[in-house]
Amino acid sequence: MYGLYDKEGILRFVDSDKDACIAYAELFELGSTNYCLMDLARDTNKVKGDTNLDQSLGVNNS
């Protein structure tokens, strides 16, 4: 799986085909300096143990 991110770090497109991601970038005229193509299958880190992802447990900054 590949992910195409724009220069702000926003995920713009995901596909199993690398060429499809590059075609997407070309379609929307994203130059090679304006996007990053990442192999998501290699970059995944499995979360182990007892992890709570509830954002409501964060510190209140008000």
All heavy atoms as TSV, in Angstrom:
chain	resi	resn	atom	element	x	y	z
A	1	MET	N	N	0.838	-1.167	0.000
A	1	MET	CA	C	0.000	0.000	0.000
A	1	MET	C	C	0.890	1.238	0.000
A	1	MET	O	O	1.841	1.322	0.761
A	1	MET	CB	C	-0.839	-0.046	1.253
A	1	MET	CG	C	-2.265	0.360	1.156
A	1	MET	SD	S	-3.093	-0.005	-0.333
A	1	MET	CE	C	-4.657	-0.311	0.264
A	2	TYR	N	N	0.562	2.185	-0.834
A	2	TYR	CA	C	1.322	3.424	-0.927
A	2	TYR	C	C	0.426	4.599	-0.562
A	2	TYR	O	O	-0.762	4.608	-0.858
A	2	TYR	CB	C	1.850	3.626	-2.345
A	2	TYR	CG	C	2.880	2.605	-2.740
A	2	TYR	CD1	C	2.508	1.433	-3.378
A	2	TYR	CD2	C	4.222	2.797	-2.451
A	2	TYR	CE1	C	3.449	0.483	-3.725
A	2	TYR	CE2	C	5.170	1.858	-2.798
A	2	TYR	CZ	C	4.778	0.700	-3.428
A	2	TYR	OH	O	5.710	-0.237	-3.768
A	3	GLY	N	N	1.019	5.575	0.083
A	3	GLY	CA	C	0.319	6.797	0.430
A	3	GLY	C	C	1.028	7.986	-0.185
A	3	GLY	O	O	2.251	8.063	-0.154
A	4	LEU	N	N	0.262	8.881	-0.759
A	4	LEU	CA	C	0.817	10.083	-1.359
A	4	LEU	C	C	0.422	11.267	-0.475
A	4	LEU	O	O	-0.762	11.517	-0.255
A	4	LEU	CB	C	0.272	10.271	-2.779
A	4	LEU	CG	C	0.890	11.432	-3.521
A	4	LEU	CD1	C	1.398	10.943	-4.873
A	4	LEU	CD2	C	-0.109	12.539	-3.716
A	5	TYR	N	N	1.410	11.925	0.080
A	5	TYR	CA	C	1.203	13.065	0.978
A	5	TYR	C	C	1.614	14.339	0.270
A	5	TYR	O	O	2.614	14.365	-0.454
A	5	TYR	CB	C	2.057	12.912	2.240
A	5	TYR	CG	C	1.642	11.765	3.107
A	5	TYR	CD1	C	2.069	10.474	2.845
A	5	TYR	CD2	C	0.813	11.977	4.201
A	5	TYR	CE1	C	1.680	9.410	3.645
A	5	TYR	CE2	C	0.422	10.922	5.008
A	5	TYR	CZ	C	0.860	9.646	4.723
A	5	TYR	OH	O	0.475	8.596	5.521
A	6	ASP	N	N	0.874	15.432	0.498
A	6	ASP	CA	C	1.282	16.706	-0.083
A	6	ASP	C	C	2.348	17.344	0.802
A	6	ASP	O	O	2.732	16.793	1.833
A	6	ASP	CB	C	0.089	17.634	-0.321
A	6	ASP	CG	C	-0.611	18.087	0.939
A	6	ASP	OD1	O	-0.046	17.931	2.035
A	6	ASP	OD2	O	-1.727	18.613	0.824
A	7	LYS	N	N	2.830	18.512	0.399
A	7	LYS	CA	C	3.947	19.129	1.128
A	7	LYS	C	C	3.562	19.598	2.525
A	7	LYS	O	O	4.423	19.841	3.354
A	7	LYS	CB	C	4.560	20.274	0.325
A	7	LYS	CG	C	3.657	21.456	0.108
A	7	LYS	CD	C	4.336	22.502	-0.731
A	7	LYS	CE	C	3.445	23.695	-0.956
A	7	LYS	NZ	N	4.109	24.714	-1.751
A	8	GLU	N	N	2.260	19.690	2.831
A	8	GLU	CA	C	1.812	20.027	4.182
A	8	GLU	C	C	1.674	18.778	5.050
A	8	GLU	O	O	1.327	18.863	6.215
A	8	GLU	CB	C	0.475	20.780	4.144
A	8	GLU	CG	C	0.619	22.251	3.814
A	8	GLU	CD	C	0.578	22.490	2.314
A	8	GLU	OE1	O	-0.124	21.754	1.611
A	8	GLU	OE2	O	1.258	23.412	1.849
A	9	GLY	N	N	1.908	17.599	4.475
A	9	GLY	CA	C	1.811	16.363	5.220
A	9	GLY	C	C	0.424	15.750	5.251
A	9	GLY	O	O	0.152	14.845	6.025
A	10	ILE	N	N	-0.467	16.227	4.389
A	10	ILE	CA	C	-1.831	15.716	4.337
A	10	ILE	C	C	-1.885	14.545	3.361
A	10	ILE	O	O	-1.418	14.643	2.228
A	10	ILE	CB	C	-2.818	16.816	3.905
A	10	ILE	CG1	C	-2.807	17.946	4.939
A	10	ILE	CG2	C	-4.221	16.253	3.712
A	10	ILE	CD1	C	-3.582	19.165	4.526
A	11	LEU	N	N	-2.458	13.436	3.814
A	11	LEU	CA	C	-2.618	12.264	2.961
A	11	LEU	C	C	-3.622	12.595	1.865
A	11	LEU	O	O	-4.767	12.937	2.129
A	11	LEU	CB	C	-3.102	11.067	3.787
A	11	LEU	CG	C	-3.320	9.771	3.035
A	11	LEU	CD1	C	-2.011	9.272	2.416
A	11	LEU	CD2	C	-3.902	8.726	3.951
A	12	ARG	N	N	-3.180	12.506	0.620
A	12	ARG	CA	C	-4.037	12.856	-0.508
A	12	ARG	C	C	-4.597	11.639	-1.234
A	12	ARG	O	O	-5.674	11.701	-1.809
A	12	ARG	CB	C	-3.248	13.698	-1.514
A	12	ARG	CG	C	-2.710	15.001	-0.991
A	12	ARG	CD	C	-3.737	16.094	-0.991
A	12	ARG	NE	N	-4.310	16.355	-2.276
A	12	ARG	CZ	C	-3.940	17.330	-3.103
A	12	ARG	NH1	N	-2.996	18.160	-2.758
A	12	ARG	NH2	N	-4.544	17.486	-4.251
A	13	PHE	N	N	-3.857	10.511	-1.234
A	13	PHE	CA	C	-4.268	9.363	-2.030
A	13	PHE	C	C	-3.603	8.108	-1.483
A	13	PHE	O	O	-2.447	8.147	-1.064
A	13	PHE	CB	C	-3.849	9.584	-3.490
A	13	PHE	CG	C	-4.359	8.560	-4.458
A	13	PHE	CD1	C	-5.677	8.556	-4.856
A	13	PHE	CD2	C	-3.507	7.609	-4.978
A	13	PHE	CE1	C	-6.141	7.619	-5.765
A	13	PHE	CE2	C	-3.957	6.664	-5.876
A	13	PHE	CZ	C	-5.277	6.670	-6.278
A	14	VAL	N	N	-4.339	6.983	-1.492
A	14	VAL	CA	C	-3.807	5.698	-1.062
A	14	VAL	C	C	-4.182	4.664	-2.116
A	14	VAL	O	O	-5.325	4.634	-2.591
A	14	VAL	CB	C	-4.396	5.265	0.301
A	14	VAL	CG1	C	-3.929	3.875	0.672
A	14	VAL	CG2	C	-4.031	6.247	1.384
A	15	ASP	N	N	-3.216	3.822	-2.491
A	15	ASP	CA	C	-3.477	2.772	-3.465
A	15	ASP	C	C	-2.403	1.703	-3.324
A	15	ASP	O	O	-1.308	1.988	-2.845
A	15	ASP	CB	C	-3.468	3.337	-4.890
A	15	ASP	CG	C	-4.165	2.420	-5.878
A	15	ASP	OD1	O	-3.574	1.391	-6.240
A	15	ASP	OD2	O	-5.294	2.730	-6.287
A	16	SER	N	N	-2.718	0.499	-3.745
A	16	SER	CA	C	-1.731	-0.581	-3.699
A	16	SER	C	C	-0.753	-0.494	-4.855
A	16	SER	O	O	0.276	-1.151	-4.861
A	16	SER	CB	C	-2.437	-1.941	-3.705
A	16	SER	OG	O	-3.215	-2.071	-4.881
A	17	ASP	N	N	-1.061	0.338	-5.847
A	17	ASP	CA	C	-0.220	0.487	-7.025
A	17	ASP	C	C	0.539	1.810	-6.973
A	17	ASP	O	O	-0.063	2.883	-6.944
A	17	ASP	CB	C	-1.088	0.422	-8.280
A	17	ASP	CG	C	-0.299	0.499	-9.571
A	17	ASP	OD1	O	0.934	0.324	-9.538
A	17	ASP	OD2	O	-0.919	0.732	-10.618
A	18	LYS	N	N	1.850	1.719	-6.941
A	18	LYS	CA	C	2.703	2.913	-6.878
A	18	LYS	C	C	2.463	3.836	-8.073
A	18	LYS	O	O	2.390	5.057	-7.928
A	18	LYS	CB	C	4.163	2.476	-6.823
A	18	LYS	CG	C	5.158	3.582	-6.712
A	18	LYS	CD	C	6.562	3.007	-6.640
A	18	LYS	CE	C	7.602	4.090	-6.557
A	18	LYS	NZ	N	8.952	3.520	-6.476
A	19	ASP	N	N	2.302	3.245	-9.254
A	19	ASP	CA	C	2.085	4.049	-10.459
A	19	ASP	C	C	0.764	4.812	-10.408
A	19	ASP	O	O	0.656	5.911	-10.944
A	19	ASP	CB	C	2.143	3.169	-11.701
A	19	ASP	CG	C	3.538	2.614	-11.958
A	19	ASP	OD1	O	4.522	3.300	-11.576
A	19	ASP	OD2	O	3.653	1.519	-12.526
A	20	ALA	N	N	-0.242	4.251	-9.757
A	20	ALA	CA	C	-1.528	4.948	-9.613
A	20	ALA	C	C	-1.359	6.194	-8.751
A	20	ALA	O	O	-1.976	7.232	-9.014
A	20	ALA	CB	C	-2.573	4.020	-9.013
A	21	CYS	N	N	-0.527	6.108	-7.723
A	21	CYS	CA	C	-0.266	7.267	-6.869
A	21	CYS	C	C	0.447	8.368	-7.661
A	21	CYS	O	O	0.115	9.547	-7.538
A	21	CYS	CB	C	0.575	6.865	-5.662
A	21	CYS	SG	S	-0.301	5.836	-4.471
A	22	ILE	N	N	1.399	7.973	-8.462
A	22	ILE	CA	C	2.124	8.951	-9.285
A	22	ILE	C	C	1.196	9.562	-10.325
A	22	ILE	O	O	1.244	10.767	-10.583
A	22	ILE	CB	C	3.356	8.290	-9.919
A	22	ILE	CG1	C	4.344	7.911	-8.819
A	22	ILE	CG2	C	4.005	9.211	-10.945
A	22	ILE	CD1	C	5.497	7.059	-9.268
A	23	ALA	N	N	0.302	8.751	-10.897
A	23	ALA	CA	C	-0.677	9.272	-11.851
A	23	ALA	C	C	-1.603	10.285	-11.183
A	23	ALA	O	O	-1.973	11.298	-11.784
A	23	ALA	CB	C	-1.481	8.124	-12.457
A	24	TYR	N	N	-1.974	10.026	-9.933
A	24	TYR	CA	C	-2.800	10.973	-9.176
A	24	TYR	C	C	-2.070	12.308	-9.038
A	24	TYR	O	O	-2.645	13.368	-9.244
A	24	TYR	CB	C	-3.142	10.400	-7.801
A	24	TYR	CG	C	-3.902	11.349	-6.911
A	24	TYR	CD1	C	-5.285	11.338	-6.897
A	24	TYR	CD2	C	-3.243	12.272	-6.097
A	24	TYR	CE1	C	-5.996	12.212	-6.085
A	24	TYR	CE2	C	-3.948	13.147	-5.282
A	24	TYR	CZ	C	-5.319	13.115	-5.287
A	24	TYR	OH	O	-6.012	13.991	-4.498
A	25	ALA	N	N	-0.804	12.241	-8.679
A	25	ALA	CA	C	-0.007	13.463	-8.519
A	25	ALA	C	C	0.064	14.235	-9.833
A	25	ALA	O	O	-0.077	15.463	-9.847
A	25	ALA	CB	C	1.392	13.120	-8.022
A	26	GLU	N	N	0.237	13.525	-10.929
A	26	GLU	CA	C	0.302	14.179	-12.235
A	26	GLU	C	C	-1.045	14.783	-12.610
A	26	GLU	O	O	-1.108	15.876	-13.165
A	26	GLU	CB	C	0.755	13.182	-13.294
A	26	GLU	CG	C	2.204	12.781	-13.134
A	26	GLU	CD	C	2.618	11.663	-14.074
A	26	GLU	OE1	O	1.762	11.134	-14.819
A	26	GLU	OE2	O	3.814	11.314	-14.046
A	27	LEU	N	N	-2.134	14.068	-12.310
A	27	LEU	CA	C	-3.478	14.556	-12.621
A	27	LEU	C	C	-3.754	15.894	-11.942
A	27	LEU	O	O	-4.331	16.807	-12.535
A	27	LEU	CB	C	-4.526	13.524	-12.198
A	27	LEU	CG	C	-5.986	13.926	-12.395
A	27	LEU	CD1	C	-6.311	14.043	-13.874
A	27	LEU	CD2	C	-6.904	12.914	-11.728
A	28	PHE	N	N	-3.337	16.023	-10.685
A	28	PHE	CA	C	-3.563	17.254	-9.944
A	28	PHE	C	C	-2.364	18.188	-9.976
A	28	PHE	O	O	-2.271	19.125	-9.175
A	28	PHE	CB	C	-3.985	16.924	-8.505
A	28	PHE	CG	C	-5.371	16.363	-8.442
A	28	PHE	CD1	C	-5.570	14.994	-8.378
A	28	PHE	CD2	C	-6.476	17.194	-8.482
A	28	PHE	CE1	C	-6.852	14.464	-8.348
A	28	PHE	CE2	C	-7.755	16.682	-8.446
A	28	PHE	CZ	C	-7.948	15.310	-8.381
A	29	GLU	N	N	-1.464	17.926	-10.920
A	29	GLU	CA	C	-0.309	18.785	-11.177
A	29	GLU	C	C	0.531	19.043	-9.930
A	29	GLU	O	O	0.963	20.165	-9.677
A	29	GLU	CB	C	-0.755	20.090	-11.831
A	29	GLU	CG	C	-1.440	19.862	-13.165
A	29	GLU	CD	C	-1.959	21.126	-13.803
A	29	GLU	OE1	O	-1.901	22.210	-13.179
A	29	GLU	OE2	O	-2.443	21.046	-14.942
A	30	LEU	N	N	0.753	17.972	-9.147
A	30	LEU	CA	C	1.645	18.059	-7.997
A	30	LEU	C	C	3.042	17.717	-8.494
A	30	LEU	O	O	3.302	16.585	-8.888
A	30	LEU	CB	C	1.227	17.077	-6.900
A	30	LEU	CG	C	-0.141	17.279	-6.278
A	30	LEU	CD1	C	-0.464	16.129	-5.337
A	30	LEU	CD2	C	-0.193	18.595	-5.529
A	31	GLY	N	N	3.927	18.682	-8.491
A	31	GLY	CA	C	5.296	18.422	-8.901
A	31	GLY	C	C	5.989	17.513	-7.905
A	31	GLY	O	O	5.572	17.382	-6.759
A	32	SER	N	N	7.062	16.867	-8.343
A	32	SER	CA	C	7.747	15.903	-7.480
A	32	SER	C	C	8.309	16.539	-6.212
A	32	SER	O	O	8.561	15.849	-5.233
A	32	SER	CB	C	8.858	15.200	-8.248
A	32	SER	OG	O	9.816	16.139	-8.688
A	33	THR	N	N	8.460	17.858	-6.198
A	33	THR	CA	C	8.919	18.535	-4.981
A	33	THR	C	C	7.760	18.885	-4.054
A	33	THR	O	O	7.976	19.364	-2.950
A	33	THR	CB	C	9.696	19.819	-5.325
A	33	THR	OG1	O	8.851	20.690	-6.075
A	33	THR	CG2	C	10.952	19.506	-6.114
A	34	ASN	N	N	6.516	18.637	-4.506
A	34	ASN	CA	C	5.340	18.990	-3.709
A	34	ASN	C	C	4.619	17.789	-3.118
A	34	ASN	O	O	3.533	17.929	-2.574
A	34	ASN	CB	C	4.353	19.791	-4.557
A	34	ASN	CG	C	4.898	21.145	-4.911
A	34	ASN	OD1	O	5.643	21.735	-4.149
A	34	ASN	ND2	N	4.549	21.642	-6.080
A	35	TYR	N	N	5.190	16.591	-3.260
A	35	TYR	CA	C	4.558	15.430	-2.643
A	35	TYR	C	C	5.605	14.422	-2.190
A	35	TYR	O	O	6.745	14.464	-2.608
A	35	TYR	CB	C	3.545	14.757	-3.584
A	35	TYR	CG	C	4.143	14.025	-4.760
A	35	TYR	CD1	C	4.549	12.696	-4.646
A	35	TYR	CD2	C	4.266	14.632	-5.996
A	35	TYR	CE1	C	5.080	12.016	-5.719
A	35	TYR	CE2	C	4.797	13.957	-7.075
A	35	TYR	CZ	C	5.198	12.647	-6.936
A	35	TYR	OH	O	5.725	11.970	-8.007
A	36	CYS	N	N	5.156	13.525	-1.317
A	36	CYS	CA	C	5.999	12.453	-0.807
A	36	CYS	C	C	5.227	11.143	-0.970
A	36	CYS	O	O	4.072	11.052	-0.571
A	36	CYS	CB	C	6.307	12.703	0.665
A	36	CYS	SG	S	7.206	11.368	1.456
A	37	LEU	N	N	5.853	10.153	-1.572
A	37	LEU	CA	C	5.238	8.852	-1.762
A	37	LEU	C	C	5.849	7.885	-0.761
A	37	LEU	O	O	7.058	7.692	-0.729
A	37	LEU	CB	C	5.482	8.369	-3.199
A	37	LEU	CG	C	4.801	7.082	-3.622
A	37	LEU	CD1	C	3.287	7.224	-3.531
A	37	LEU	CD2	C	5.216	6.718	-5.028
A	38	MET	N	N	5.005	7.289	0.087
A	38	MET	CA	C	5.504	6.399	1.134
A	38	MET	C	C	4.915	5.010	0.985
A	38	MET	O	O	3.738	4.863	0.674
A	38	MET	CB	C	5.143	6.955	2.509
A	38	MET	CG	C	5.800	8.273	2.801
A	38	MET	SD	S	5.445	8.852	4.456
A	38	MET	CE	C	6.328	7.659	5.417
A	39	ASP	N	N	5.741	4.007	1.220
A	39	ASP	CA	C	5.290	2.621	1.251
A	39	ASP	C	C	4.702	2.374	2.633
A	39	ASP	O	O	5.427	2.228	3.610
A	39	ASP	CB	C	6.473	1.693	0.976
A	39	ASP	CG	C	6.070	0.239	0.878
A	39	ASP	OD1	O	4.909	-0.088	1.203
A	39	ASP	OD2	O	6.919	-0.566	0.484
A	40	LEU	N	N	3.385	2.378	2.733
A	40	LEU	CA	C	2.711	2.274	4.030
A	40	LEU	C	C	2.861	0.894	4.651
A	40	LEU	O	O	2.840	0.768	5.871
A	40	LEU	CB	C	1.232	2.623	3.882
A	40	LEU	CG	C	0.933	4.031	3.368
A	40	LEU	CD1	C	-0.566	4.219	3.204
A	40	LEU	CD2	C	1.523	5.081	4.275
A	41	ALA	N	N	3.039	-0.131	3.856
A	41	ALA	CA	C	3.189	-1.483	4.390
A	41	ALA	C	C	4.469	-1.606	5.202
A	41	ALA	O	O	4.513	-2.285	6.214
A	41	ALA	CB	C	3.183	-2.499	3.267
A	42	ARG	N	N	5.520	-0.931	4.804
A	42	ARG	CA	C	6.782	-0.985	5.531
A	42	ARG	C	C	6.796	-0.049	6.734
A	42	ARG	O	O	7.532	-0.256	7.676
A	42	ARG	CB	C	7.938	-0.590	4.618
A	42	ARG	CG	C	8.312	-1.636	3.646
A	42	ARG	CD	C	9.648	-1.310	3.080
A	42	ARG	NE	N	9.716	-1.725	1.701
A	42	ARG	CZ	C	10.630	-1.334	0.862
A	42	ARG	NH1	N	11.535	-0.472	1.236
A	42	ARG	NH2	N	10.638	-1.773	-0.363
A	43	ASP	N	N	6.015	1.023	6.684
A	43	ASP	CA	C	6.075	2.052	7.712
A	43	ASP	C	C	5.090	1.849	8.849
A	43	ASP	O	O	4.979	2.692	9.719
A	43	ASP	CB	C	5.849	3.430	7.090
A	43	ASP	CG	C	6.967	3.817	6.153
A	43	ASP	OD1	O	8.103	3.346	6.362
A	43	ASP	OD2	O	6.713	4.580	5.216
A	44	THR	N	N	4.367	0.746	8.847
A	44	THR	CA	C	3.401	0.533	9.914
A	44	THR	C	C	4.093	-0.044	11.132
A	44	THR	O	O	4.913	-0.940	11.038
A	44	THR	CB	C	2.276	-0.425	9.472
A	44	THR	OG1	O	2.851	-1.638	9.041
A	44	THR	CG2	C	1.424	0.186	8.390
A	45	ASN	N	N	3.787	0.508	12.277
A	45	ASN	CA	C	4.286	0.012	13.562
A	45	ASN	C	C	3.100	-0.536	14.320
A	45	ASN	O	O	2.140	0.174	14.580
A	45	ASN	CB	C	4.935	1.135	14.371
A	45	ASN	CG	C	6.185	1.656	13.726
A	45	ASN	OD1	O	6.964	0.889	13.176
A	45	ASN	ND2	N	6.385	2.959	13.778
A	46	LYS	N	N	3.154	-1.808	14.664
A	46	LYS	CA	C	2.054	-2.415	15.402
A	46	LYS	C	C	2.091	-1.944	16.845
A	46	LYS	O	O	3.133	-1.884	17.465
A	46	LYS	CB	C	2.149	-3.927	15.321
A	46	LYS	CG	C	1.924	-4.446	13.924
A	46	LYS	CD	C	1.891	-5.945	13.899
A	46	LYS	CE	C	1.634	-6.400	12.477
A	46	LYS	NZ	N	1.555	-7.845	12.381
A	47	VAL	N	N	0.926	-1.597	17.346
A	47	VAL	CA	C	0.801	-1.162	18.732
A	47	VAL	C	C	0.644	-2.397	19.592
A	47	VAL	O	O	-0.246	-3.211	19.375
A	47	VAL	CB	C	-0.410	-0.219	18.903
A	47	VAL	CG1	C	-0.563	0.173	20.349
A	47	VAL	CG2	C	-0.260	0.994	18.014
A	48	LYS	N	N	1.518	-2.548	20.557
A	48	LYS	CA	C	1.460	-3.708	21.443
A	48	LYS	C	C	1.096	-3.264	22.846
A	48	LYS	O	O	1.336	-2.127	23.230
A	48	LYS	CB	C	2.814	-4.419	21.471
A	48	LYS	CG	C	3.200	-5.016	20.142
A	48	LYS	CD	C	4.521	-5.734	20.241
A	48	LYS	CE	C	4.898	-6.315	18.894
A	48	LYS	NZ	N	6.177	-7.005	18.942
A	49	GLY	N	N	0.527	-4.172	23.606
A	49	GLY	CA	C	0.211	-3.873	24.997
A	49	GLY	C	C	-1.148	-3.228	25.142
A	49	GLY	O	O	-1.958	-3.216	24.237
A	50	ASP	N	N	-1.369	-2.662	26.313
A	50	ASP	CA	C	-2.644	-2.047	26.651
A	50	ASP	C	C	-2.560	-0.561	26.323
A	50	ASP	O	O	-2.067	0.236	27.115
A	50	ASP	CB	C	-2.939	-2.270	28.135
A	50	ASP	CG	C	-4.321	-1.794	28.522
A	50	ASP	OD1	O	-5.188	-1.704	27.629
A	50	ASP	OD2	O	-4.522	-1.516	29.717
A	51	THR	N	N	-3.032	-0.182	25.145
A	51	THR	CA	C	-2.955	1.201	24.693
A	51	THR	C	C	-4.353	1.783	24.606
A	51	THR	O	O	-5.233	1.205	23.989
A	51	THR	CB	C	-2.288	1.284	23.305
A	51	THR	OG1	O	-1.010	0.667	23.393
A	51	THR	CG2	C	-2.130	2.714	22.852
A	52	ASN	N	N	-4.560	2.937	25.217
A	52	ASN	CA	C	-5.839	3.619	25.173
A	52	ASN	C	C	-5.688	4.842	24.280
A	52	ASN	O	O	-4.918	5.747	24.574
A	52	ASN	CB	C	-6.263	4.029	26.585
A	52	ASN	CG	C	-7.675	4.549	26.612
A	52	ASN	OD1	O	-8.212	4.972	25.595
A	52	ASN	ND2	N	-8.281	4.512	27.784
A	53	LEU	N	N	-6.441	4.863	23.179
A	53	LEU	CA	C	-6.340	5.962	22.224
A	53	LEU	C	C	-7.438	7.004	22.415
A	53	LEU	O	O	-7.664	7.832	21.551
A	53	LEU	CB	C	-6.397	5.398	20.794
A	53	LEU	CG	C	-5.277	4.414	20.454
A	53	LEU	CD1	C	-5.496	3.859	19.048
A	53	LEU	CD2	C	-3.924	5.053	20.578
A	54	ASP	N	N	-8.098	6.992	23.545
A	54	ASP	CA	C	-9.178	7.947	23.831
A	54	ASP	C	C	-8.585	9.322	24.055
A	54	ASP	O	O	-7.866	9.566	25.016
A	54	ASP	CB	C	-9.961	7.485	25.062
A	54	ASP	CG	C	-11.181	8.334	25.337
A	54	ASP	OD1	O	-11.416	9.311	24.587
A	54	ASP	OD2	O	-11.901	8.029	26.301
A	55	GLN	N	N	-8.897	10.268	23.150
A	55	GLN	CA	C	-8.342	11.615	23.253
A	55	GLN	C	C	-8.933	12.423	24.396
A	55	GLN	O	O	-8.392	13.430	24.791
A	55	GLN	CB	C	-8.548	12.359	21.930
A	55	GLN	CG	C	-7.741	11.750	20.820
A	55	GLN	CD	C	-7.965	12.471	19.508
A	55	GLN	OE1	O	-8.836	13.334	19.404
A	55	GLN	NE2	N	-7.169	12.153	18.531
A	56	SER	N	N	-10.057	11.986	24.941
A	56	SER	CA	C	-10.674	12.733	26.032
A	56	SER	C	C	-9.881	12.611	27.325
A	56	SER	O	O	-10.142	13.310	28.287
A	56	SER	CB	C	-12.104	12.247	26.261
A	56	SER	OG	O	-12.101	10.913	26.738
A	57	LEU	N	N	-8.864	11.746	27.351
A	57	LEU	CA	C	-8.062	11.577	28.553
A	57	LEU	C	C	-6.934	12.589	28.630
A	57	LEU	O	O	-6.170	12.612	29.588
A	57	LEU	CB	C	-7.480	10.163	28.613
A	57	LEU	CG	C	-8.507	9.042	28.717
A	57	LEU	CD1	C	-7.800	7.696	28.635
A	57	LEU	CD2	C	-9.291	9.163	30.000
A	58	GLY	N	N	-6.802	13.448	27.625
A	58	GLY	CA	C	-5.721	14.435	27.601
A	58	GLY	C	C	-5.908	15.532	28.629
A	58	GLY	O	O	-6.959	15.670	29.262
A	59	VAL	N	N	-4.891	16.339	28.803
A	59	VAL	CA	C	-4.900	17.437	29.769
A	59	VAL	C	C	-5.740	18.582	29.218
A	59	VAL	O	O	-5.632	18.935	28.045
A	59	VAL	CB	C	-3.475	17.915	30.047
A	59	VAL	CG1	C	-3.476	19.095	30.982
A	59	VAL	CG2	C	-2.636	16.785	30.603
A	60	ASN	N	N	-6.549	19.190	30.046
A	60	ASN	CA	C	-7.368	20.326	29.643
A	60	ASN	C	C	-6.516	21.590	29.759
A	60	ASN	O	O	-6.063	21.935	30.828
A	60	ASN	CB	C	-8.608	20.403	30.535
A	60	ASN	CG	C	-9.559	21.466	30.096
A	60	ASN	OD1	O	-9.269	22.231	29.172
A	60	ASN	ND2	N	-10.719	21.514	30.705
A	61	ASN	N	N	-6.326	22.287	28.638
A	61	ASN	CA	C	-5.473	23.480	28.612
A	61	ASN	C	C	-6.244	24.781	28.765
A	61	ASN	O	O	-5.715	25.837	28.499
A	61	ASN	CB	C	-4.672	23.513	27.302
A	61	ASN	CG	C	-3.631	22.428	27.249
A	61	ASN	OD1	O	-3.118	22.028	28.274
A	61	ASN	ND2	N	-3.325	21.956	26.058
A	62	SER	N	N	-7.493	24.735	29.183
A	62	SER	CA	C	-8.256	25.975	29.290
A	62	SER	C	C	-8.055	26.692	30.587
A	62	SER	O	O	-7.539	26.272	31.532
A	62	SER	CB	C	-9.741	25.709	29.080
A	62	SER	OG	O	-10.201	24.744	29.993
